[in-house]
Amino acid sequence: MAIMRGGRTNYGEDIGILMCDTVFPRYPGDIGNARTYPFPVRYRIVQGASMDRLLTKHPDERLIAPFIEAAQDLERAGVRAITTSCGYLAPFQRALADAVHVPVFTSALMMVPFLSSMLGKGRKIAIFTETAENLTDELCRRVGWSMGDYPVVVRGMGPDADFPEVYSRDRQTAEWDVLEAEMTAMARAQMEECPETGAILFECTNMGPFARCVQRASGVPVFGINHLIEFVAAAVRPRNYRLLEDEEGR
């Protein structure tokens, strides 16, 4: 039997998630609901990281220091990779990655070059976000790509949508049917206005619960932070294929 050596308090949480300082309902599929994942995750709330300081064209860079401190705490706790609960933390990518010794992926926006390489000529990637005007080329450049280099279309939610009221303004109640209807309408509008859309990417980590309805309404693949989390988790703790080989040899 293998010998385990000590050194920390807890084990088995490979993915650490830096959480913004928010309080609102989170359905399974949301990054802040631990039941979303088929493995344990470890959360760390960054005090003061409110949505009004992040969901802007220029996220408050005074928050970099507390995010770095929180990331280092997660690393000391034993996580093998770190992500964040808001795609608008993309500007913090380099600083966070440089501050720890484990992989960091701050935003689903990092997937754009990969998705583009999957799609045929003339196909576009629709990025779903709450407020389209805040998702700027500068934000994208901070995770390694430019809107001028990839065929992206940014789609935000209407000013009267319920979704931002819940997830940007910390409303304490949410209605699944209402949010699902808004996400479905968003997908249908995207395909009607841009039929060459070949994939949809959720910038917003709160959109995950509605991936299925968006895929059904659009008919194209839907990606988000949950895919990145499971992808990286499989890389930092690879599946033991030897067990399958042993089973086949019986």
N, C-alpha and C positions, 0 to 999 in steps of 0.2 A: 504493500500500500504506500502511496506517495506521502511524503512528509510535508505538512503545511507549516510555514513559518509565519509568525505574527508581524505586526508593524502598523496595523490600523484597526479601527473599531468595527467596520462593516465590510462585507464582501458581496460580490455578485452584481453590482450596479455599474455596468460598463459605460453607459451613456449618461453624462451629466447635462442638465438643462438649466440654463440661466433664465430665470423667470423675471419678467417685468413686475413692477409693484402695482398689481391690478387685482380687483375683486369683482368677478362676474361669473355667471353660470358657464360650465364647460362640459359639453357632451362628450361621450366617447368618440374618439377621432380628433378631438382638440389636443394640442400638444400638452396642455396643462391637466389632462385627465390621464392618470397613470394606466388606466385600463385600456388605453389606446394600443399599447405595445405588448408583444408576446414575451417580454422579458422585463426585469426590474429596471427602472430608471431612477436617477437621483436628482432632486430639484434643489435649487438654491435661489431664493428671492433676492433681487438687488433692490435694496431700499431706495426710494426716491425716483426709481425709473418708471415714471408715469407716462401714459400715452401722449399727453400734451407736450412732453419733452422729446418724444421720439417720432410721432407721426407728423413730421413736417419735412419740408424740402431740405432742411439742414438739422438733423438730430443733434441734440445738445451734447457736445463733445466733452463737457465737464463730467458726463456719466462714464467716460472711459475708465477712469481710475477705480470707481466702485465695481465696475464689471470685471476689470482685471483682478481685483482682490477676490471677487466671488469665484472667478474661474480658477484661480490658484487654490482656493479652498476646496473646490471640487477635485482638482488634481490630487491634492493631499489626501482626500477621502478615498482615492483609488480609482476614479473613473478613467476610462481609456480613450474617451473622446468627448467633446463638449459642443453643444449647440445652444441656440437661444430661442426665446418664445416670440420673437418678432422679426419679420424680414427686413424691417427698416433699421436693424442693427448692422446691416451690411457695411456701413462706414467704419465700424469697429473691428472688422475682420482681421486686418493686418496686425493691429495692436494686440488683440487677444491671442492670435496665433503665435506672436513673438513672445508673449508673456508666460506661456506654459510649454510643457514638453510632450503634450498629447495633441492629436489633430483637433482643429476647431473649424466648424462650419456654421457661420452665423445666420445664413439666409438661403431659402430655396432658390433665390435668384442665381445662385452659383450653378444651377443646373442648365441654364440657357444654352451655353455652347454645346453641351452634350445632347440636348434635345434637338437643337438645330441640325446636328450631324446625323440624326436619325431620320429627318424628314426630307422628302423629295423637293426638287426645285419648285419654287413658287409657293410652298407651304409656309404658313406663319405660326408663330407661337403667341397665344393670347395669355397675357399676364393679368390675372384677376387680383385686384386690390380694393381697399375701401375707397381711397381718394386718389384718383388717377393723377391729378396735378402734382402730387407729392412724390410720385415715383419718377425721378429724374434720371437723365443720363449720368449725371455725376454719381448718383447712388449706385448705379450699375457698374460704373468704372471701378468703384471701390472693391468689387468682387471679381474684377478681371476682364470685363467685356464692355462694349459700347453698343448703344442702340443703333449706331450707324453701321455696325458690322454684322448684325443679326436681324432677321425678319420678325420683329416683335410688335405686338399691338397691345397697348395697355388699356384695360377696361376697369373703370371704377364703378362704384354704386351711386345711385341717385341720391339727391340731398334729403329726400324724405324716407329713405330706406330704414328699416328697423335694425338691420345688422350693425351699422356704426353706433347706433344708440346703445346697443348691448355691449359691444366689444371695444369701443373707443371712449365711452363715457361711463363705464362701470355701472351700467344699469343692473339691478339685482334680479330681474326676471327675464326669461326668454321663452319664446314659444317655437318649438321645433317646426310646426307646420308653416308658420309665417316665414321663418328663416329659410326653410327648404324651398318655399315658393319663390322667394327673392333670388336665391341662387339658381334655381331652374330657369327663371325668367332671364337672368343675366346670361346664362349659357345659350338660351334660344336667341336672344338678341345678338349675341356675338356671332353665331353661325349665320343668321340672316344678313347681318351687315358685312360679314367677312367670311364667306363660304370657303375660302382657301385656308382657313384655320386648320392646322394639322395636329395641334396639341394645346392643352390648357395647363398653365402653371399657376398654382396658388402662391402668391407672395405671402398672403396672410395665413398665419398658423391656426387661426380660428375657423378657417373654411374647411378644414379636413373632414369634419363630420358629414359634409354635404358632397363629398367627391362622387359618390355613387349617383346621386340625382343629376349632377352636372354632367357626368359621363353619359348617362342615358339620354339627357336632353341634347347633348352635342354630338354624340357618336364618335368622339375622338378621345385619345388617352388623356387622363387627368393626373397631374403630378403635384407634389407638394413636399413640405418638410418631412412628413412621415416616411416618405420613400427614402429620403437621404438618411434619416435616422436608422432605418432597418438595414440599408445598404452598408453604412459605416459599422453598425453593430456586427454585421456578418464578417466584416474585414478584421475587426479587432479581436473577435473571438470566433475563428472559423469553425465550421461544422466538422465534426470528427467522422470522416468517411471510413476510417478503419473499422468503426463499429458496424457499418453496413457490410463491409467486406467479411468481417467475422461471421455475421449472420448468414451471408450467402455461402460461406464455407461449411456451414453446419450440415 
